[in-house]
Every structure is written in structure tokens, then in C-alpha cells.
């Protein structure tokens, strides 16, 4: 078997705009709220996002995992900041861009994959 797909992490520009607005509306954050999504990393054109993984039941675990890296990440009231001290909303949804391979598995209403492992492995041709 060989791995037939490769992804990059990305956040759709439209989603990052909504997250930035949420950070701007949050009172008392110990982070700086960016003036533009262009200050944040991983901003990707919406149409390039091929895969969306929603895991609402894992959001608390994600927050704990980030908080466990206190020298690199600060978590506060549903937001976090890396060493750049820029506020980012902590959510239960992750976005990816398929850069090699073919989409596989279940799709959402927008046609995006919902499972990173769908069609991940394929048999080596003999």
C-alpha cells in the first residue's frame, strides 16, 4: 500500500474573517487582535480548501492540548495565541487543501471531503 494523498493545512479566508470578527468582539483577551486576516498564517483562498473536518466533541481536548504547550501557545476563553501574540479563535473545525492525490470518502454540501482518511491508501500496482 502507498499513501496516495497529501494535504496542507489552511483556513479559508472567509472563515478567518469571521474568526477575526469574533476575536474583535471578545472583551478582555490578553492577546492583540489583528487588524487584518493577512497578519494571520494559513489564510487560504476559499476555493482551494478541499477538506473540512468537524469535530465538536473534541474542542475541549484541543484546548487542553494547546494549553499543554504553554511556552508556545496561550489559551484564554475560547481563543489562543502563538508566540506572535495574535488572537485566534479556537474552534472544533480544521481545514485542509489537497495538494496531491484525489479526493475520497464522504463529502459535505459544498463538495468538500469530510474525512482525511477516505481513499488515503491504494494498492500498489503489481
GROMACS elastic network, one bead per residue, 0.5 to 0.9 nm:
[ bonds ]
;  ai    aj funct       b0    kb
    1     4     6  0.89121   500
    1   121     6  0.61757   500
    1   122     6  0.57036   500
    1   124     6  0.53411   500
    2   120     6  0.84986   500
    2   121     6  0.57465   500
    2   122     6  0.60191   500
    2   123     6  0.66488   500
    2   124     6  0.63472   500
    3     6     6  0.79740   500
    3   101     6  0.89724   500
    3   120     6  0.59750   500
    3   122     6  0.69475   500
    4   100     6  0.73899   500
    4   101     6  0.54751   500
    4   102     6  0.77494   500
    4   119     6  0.77957   500
    4   120     6  0.56285   500
    4   121     6  0.56467   500
    4   122     6  0.64419   500
    5    98     6  0.72030   500
    5    99     6  0.75781   500
    5   100     6  0.51907   500
    5   102     6  0.67521   500
    5   103     6  0.80871   500
    5   116     6  0.89395   500
    5   117     6  0.89618   500
    5   119     6  0.80729   500
    5   120     6  0.57452   500
    5   121     6  0.78299   500
    6    97     6  0.85335   500
    6    98     6  0.60448   500
    6    99     6  0.56900   500
    6   101     6  0.66432   500
    6   120     6  0.87523   500
    7    51     6  0.89293   500
    7    96     6  0.60909   500
    7    97     6  0.53764   500
    7    99     6  0.54878   500
    7   100     6  0.70600   500
    7   116     6  0.86280   500
    8    95     6  0.87775   500
    8    96     6  0.56032   500
    8    97     6  0.51218   500
    8    98     6  0.65583   500
    8    99     6  0.68173   500
    9    42     6  0.67852   500
    9    44     6  0.89319   500
    9    49     6  0.89119   500
    9    94     6  0.80039   500
    9    95     6  0.61615   500
    9    97     6  0.62180   500
    9    98     6  0.89362   500
   10    41     6  0.83639   500
   10    43     6  0.59384   500
   10    44     6  0.54829   500
   10    45     6  0.87153   500
   10    48     6  0.88154   500
   10    49     6  0.70782   500
   10    94     6  0.81435   500
   10    95     6  0.55440   500
   10    96     6  0.52349   500
   10    97     6  0.64054   500
   11    14     6  0.83977   500
   11    15     6  0.66916   500
   11    16     6  0.64141   500
   11    41     6  0.85082   500
   11    42     6  0.56792   500
   11    43     6  0.50423   500
   11    44     6  0.55038   500
   11    45     6  0.81357   500
   11    46     6  0.79191   500
   11    49     6  0.76593   500
   11    94     6  0.76364   500
   11    95     6  0.56186   500
   11    96     6  0.73872   500
   12    15     6  0.52257   500
   12    16     6  0.62330   500
   12    17     6  0.86810   500
   12    42     6  0.83412   500
   12    43     6  0.59374   500
   12    45     6  0.56238   500
   12    47     6  0.80160   500
   12    48     6  0.80688   500
   12    49     6  0.66288   500
   12    95     6  0.75077   500
   13    16     6  0.50589   500
   13    17     6  0.62004   500
   13    18     6  0.88046   500
   13    37     6  0.74860   500
   13    43     6  0.54594   500
   13    44     6  0.56011   500
   13    45     6  0.56458   500
   13    46     6  0.59093   500
   14    17     6  0.51247   500
   14    18     6  0.65066   500
   14    19     6  0.87784   500
   14    45     6  0.82363   500
   14    46     6  0.67730   500
   15    18     6  0.51293   500
   15    19     6  0.61843   500
   15    20     6  0.85419   500
   15    43     6  0.89979   500
   15    46     6  0.84113   500
   16    20     6  0.59691   500
   16    21     6  0.85185   500
   16    37     6  0.63066   500
   16    40     6  0.84839   500
   16    43     6  0.69704   500
   16    88     6  0.86772   500
   16    89     6  0.88479   500
   17    20     6  0.50899   500
   17    21     6  0.62411   500
   17    22     6  0.87082   500
   17    36     6  0.81162   500
   17    37     6  0.62775   500
   18    21     6  0.50999   500
   18    22     6  0.62953   500
   18    23     6  0.87612   500
   19    22     6  0.50123   500
   19    23     6  0.62937   500
   19    24     6  0.86450   500
   19    88     6  0.68750   500
   19    89     6  0.55946   500
   19    90     6  0.86975   500
   20    23     6  0.50471   500
   20    24     6  0.61648   500
   20    25     6  0.86621   500
   20    33     6  0.74309   500
   20    34     6  0.73602   500
   20    35     6  0.84695   500
   20    36     6  0.78075   500
   20    37     6  0.69426   500
   20    87     6  0.79383   500
   20    88     6  0.69034   500
   20    89     6  0.73846   500
   21    25     6  0.62742   500
   21    26     6  0.87796   500
   22    25     6  0.51485   500
   22    26     6  0.63466   500
   22    88     6  0.88739   500
   22    89     6  0.72158   500
   23    26     6  0.51650   500
   23    27     6  0.83551   500
   23    29     6  0.81709   500
   23    33     6  0.63910   500
   23    34     6  0.87657   500
   23    79     6  0.74882   500
   23    87     6  0.64592   500
   23    88     6  0.66925   500
   23    89     6  0.64307   500
   24    27     6  0.79071   500
   24    33     6  0.61373   500
   24    34     6  0.84033   500
   24    87     6  0.87895   500
   26    29     6  0.66719   500
   26    77     6  0.89444   500
   28    31     6  0.86575   500
   29    32     6  0.77167   500
   29    33     6  0.84875   500
   29    76     6  0.70876   500
   29    77     6  0.78814   500
   29    79     6  0.80818   500
   29    87     6  0.78252   500
   30    76     6  0.77597   500
   30    85     6  0.83888   500
   30    87     6  0.83425   500
   31    74     6  0.88307   500
   31    79     6  0.89874   500
   31    80     6  0.80594   500
   31    81     6  0.66927   500
   31    85     6  0.53213   500
   31    86     6  0.57074   500
   31    87     6  0.52567   500
   31    88     6  0.88663   500
   32    81     6  0.87077   500
   32    84     6  0.89726   500
   32    85     6  0.60394   500
   32    86     6  0.50298   500
   32    87     6  0.57636   500
   33    36     6  0.87486   500
   33    85     6  0.85531   500
   33    86     6  0.57736   500
   33    87     6  0.51217   500
   33    88     6  0.79371   500
   34    37     6  0.69035   500
   34    38     6  0.85081   500
   34    39     6  0.63029   500
   34    40     6  0.75980   500
   34    86     6  0.60871   500
   34    87     6  0.69492   500
   34    88     6  0.88039   500
   35    38     6  0.84461   500
   35    39     6  0.75143   500
   36    39     6  0.57976   500
   36    40     6  0.77708   500
   37    40     6  0.53708   500
   37    41     6  0.82313   500
   37    43     6  0.72394   500
   38    41     6  0.74545   500
   38    43     6  0.72130   500
   39    86     6  0.83152   500
   40    43     6  0.67605   500
   40    86     6  0.76379   500
   40    88     6  0.83556   500
   41    44     6  0.89098   500
   43    46     6  0.89049   500
   44    47     6  0.83325   500
   44    48     6  0.68259   500
   44    49     6  0.72468   500
   44    97     6  0.86049   500
   45    48     6  0.55529   500
   45    49     6  0.71860   500
   46    49     6  0.56532   500
   46    50     6  0.89457   500
   47    50     6  0.77160   500
   48    96     6  0.86277   500
   48    97     6  0.60927   500
   48    98     6  0.81756   500
   49    52     6  0.77259   500
   49    95     6  0.66802   500
   49    96     6  0.56955   500
   49    98     6  0.74430   500
   49   112     6  0.76165   500
   50    95     6  0.78573   500
   50    96     6  0.61574   500
   50    97     6  0.50552   500
   50    98     6  0.57877   500
   50   103     6  0.77636   500
   50   111     6  0.80479   500
   50   112     6  0.50523   500
   50   113     6  0.62241   500
   50   114     6  0.89490   500
   51    94     6  0.83576   500
   51    95     6  0.58174   500
   51    96     6  0.50561   500
   51    97     6  0.63459   500
   51    98     6  0.72676   500
   51   103     6  0.84347   500
   51   107     6  0.84328   500
   51   108     6  0.89865   500
   51   111     6  0.87661   500
   51   114     6  0.57741   500
   51   115     6  0.73511   500
   51   116     6  0.72630   500
   52    93     6  0.69459   500
   52    94     6  0.59017   500
   52    96     6  0.64752   500
   52   107     6  0.89842   500
   52   108     6  0.82239   500
   52   112     6  0.64387   500
   52   113     6  0.62065   500
   52   114     6  0.51874   500
   52   115     6  0.75864   500
   52   116     6  0.85133   500
   53    92     6  0.83389   500
   53    93     6  0.56218   500
   53    94     6  0.52634   500
   53    95     6  0.64707   500
   53    96     6  0.84191   500
   53   113     6  0.79706   500
   53   114     6  0.51652   500
   53   115     6  0.63680   500
   53   116     6  0.76901   500
   54    57     6  0.89015   500
   54    92     6  0.60421   500
   54    94     6  0.66443   500
   54    95     6  0.88838   500
   54   114     6  0.75567   500
   55    58     6  0.54437   500
   55    59     6  0.69532   500
   55    92     6  0.52566   500
   55    93     6  0.61080   500
   55    94     6  0.82962   500
   56    59     6  0.55257   500
   56    60     6  0.85671   500
   56    91     6  0.80657   500
   56    93     6  0.73643   500
   57    60     6  0.74742   500
   57    61     6  0.83558   500
   57    92     6  0.77439   500
   58    61     6  0.52279   500
   58    62     6  0.61344   500
   58    63     6  0.87366   500
   58    92     6  0.65567   500
   59    63     6  0.62462   500
   59    64     6  0.86946   500
   59    90     6  0.79524   500
   59    91     6  0.64573   500
   59    93     6  0.84867   500
   60    63     6  0.50904   500
   60    64     6  0.62701   500
   60    65     6  0.86060   500
   60    92     6  0.85753   500
   61    64     6  0.50512   500
   61    65     6  0.60593   500
   61    66     6  0.86078   500
   62    65     6  0.50372   500
   62    66     6  0.62102   500
   62    67     6  0.85475   500
   62    90     6  0.83852   500
   62    91     6  0.85714   500
   62    92     6  0.77323   500
   63    66     6  0.52171   500
   63    67     6  0.60932   500
   63    68     6  0.86036   500
   63    75     6  0.70567   500
   63    78     6  0.79231   500
   63    79     6  0.88468   500
   63    80     6  0.85633   500
   63    90     6  0.73119   500
   63    91     6  0.88519   500
   64    68     6  0.61016   500
   64    75     6  0.86118   500
   65    68     6  0.51546   500
   65    69     6  0.71513   500
   66    69     6  0.55917   500
   66    70     6  0.74967   500
   66    72     6  0.86049   500
   66    73     6  0.62766   500
   66    74     6  0.75963   500
   66    75     6  0.70322   500
   66    80     6  0.82158   500
   67    70     6  0.54577   500
   67    72     6  0.88666   500
   67    73     6  0.64902   500
   67    74     6  0.63047   500
   67    75     6  0.57448   500
   67    76     6  0.89920   500
   67    80     6  0.87526   500
   68    71     6  0.86348   500
   68    73     6  0.82867   500
   69    72     6  0.55350   500
   69    73     6  0.57678   500
   69    74     6  0.79699   500
   70    73     6  0.51468   500
   70    74     6  0.58579   500
   70    75     6  0.82454   500
   71    74     6  0.78409   500
   71    83     6  0.82910   500
   72    81     6  0.85560   500
   72    82     6  0.59280   500
   72    83     6  0.58350   500
   73    80     6  0.67579   500
   73    81     6  0.56792   500
   73    83     6  0.64932   500
   73    85     6  0.87321   500
   74    79     6  0.84312   500
   74    80     6  0.53960   500
   74    81     6  0.53267   500
   74    82     6  0.65633   500
   74    83     6  0.82259   500
   74    85     6  0.82997   500
   75    78     6  0.71893   500
   75    79     6  0.58343   500
   75    81     6  0.66913   500
   75    90     6  0.84593   500
   76    79     6  0.52946   500
   76    80     6  0.59762   500
   76    81     6  0.86434   500
   77    80     6  0.81867   500
   77    90     6  0.88976   500
   78    88     6  0.87914   500
   78    89     6  0.62115   500
   78    90     6  0.53255   500
   78    91     6  0.76713   500
   79    87     6  0.64231   500
   79    88     6  0.54783   500
   79    91     6  0.83989   500
   80    85     6  0.84946   500
   80    86     6  0.80120   500
   80    87     6  0.58132   500
   80    88     6  0.53810   500
   80    89     6  0.63662   500
   80    90     6  0.62731   500
   81    84     6  0.69670   500
   81    85     6  0.50483   500
   81    86     6  0.52641   500
   81    87     6  0.50533   500
   81    88     6  0.60264   500
   81    89     6  0.87353   500
   82    85     6  0.56426   500
   82    86     6  0.68167   500
   82    87     6  0.81953   500
   82    88     6  0.87161   500
   83    86     6  0.79937   500
   84    87     6  0.89391   500
   90    93     6  0.88532   500
   91    94     6  0.79631   500
   96   116     6  0.86955   500
   98   101     6  0.71242   500
   98   102     6  0.78112   500
   98   103     6  0.74727   500
   99   102     6  0.89429   500
  101   120     6  0.85397   500
  102   119     6  0.78709   500
  102   120     6  0.87864   500
  103   112     6  0.83473   500
  103   113     6  0.66001   500
  103   116     6  0.89675   500
  103   118     6  0.77023   500
  103   119     6  0.71296   500
  103   120     6  0.86823   500
  104   107     6  0.82215   500
  104   113     6  0.67444   500
  104   115     6  0.80497   500
  104   116     6  0.83581   500
  104   117     6  0.80361   500
  104   120     6  0.74642   500
  105   113     6  0.65099   500
  105   114     6  0.73782   500
  105   115     6  0.64435   500
  105   116     6  0.83217   500
  105   117     6  0.77163   500
  105   119     6  0.61001   500
  106   111     6  0.88713   500
  106   112     6  0.82553   500
  106   113     6  0.57860   500
  106   114     6  0.57626   500
  106   115     6  0.66421   500
  106   118     6  0.72437   500
  107   110     6  0.75681   500
  107   111     6  0.52171   500
  107   112     6  0.51249   500
  107   114     6  0.55403   500
  107   115     6  0.81624   500
  108   111     6  0.52579   500
  108   112     6  0.54423   500
  108   113     6  0.64896   500
  108   114     6  0.64198   500
  109   112     6  0.74753   500
  110   113     6  0.89595   500
  113   116     6  0.72977   500
  113   118     6  0.80512   500
  114   118     6  0.83080   500
  115   118     6  0.54757   500
  116   119     6  0.82950   500
  116   120     6  0.72840   500
  117   121     6  0.79918   500
  118   121     6  0.82783   500
  119   122     6  0.70612   500
  122   125     6  0.89012   500
  123   126     6  0.85331   500
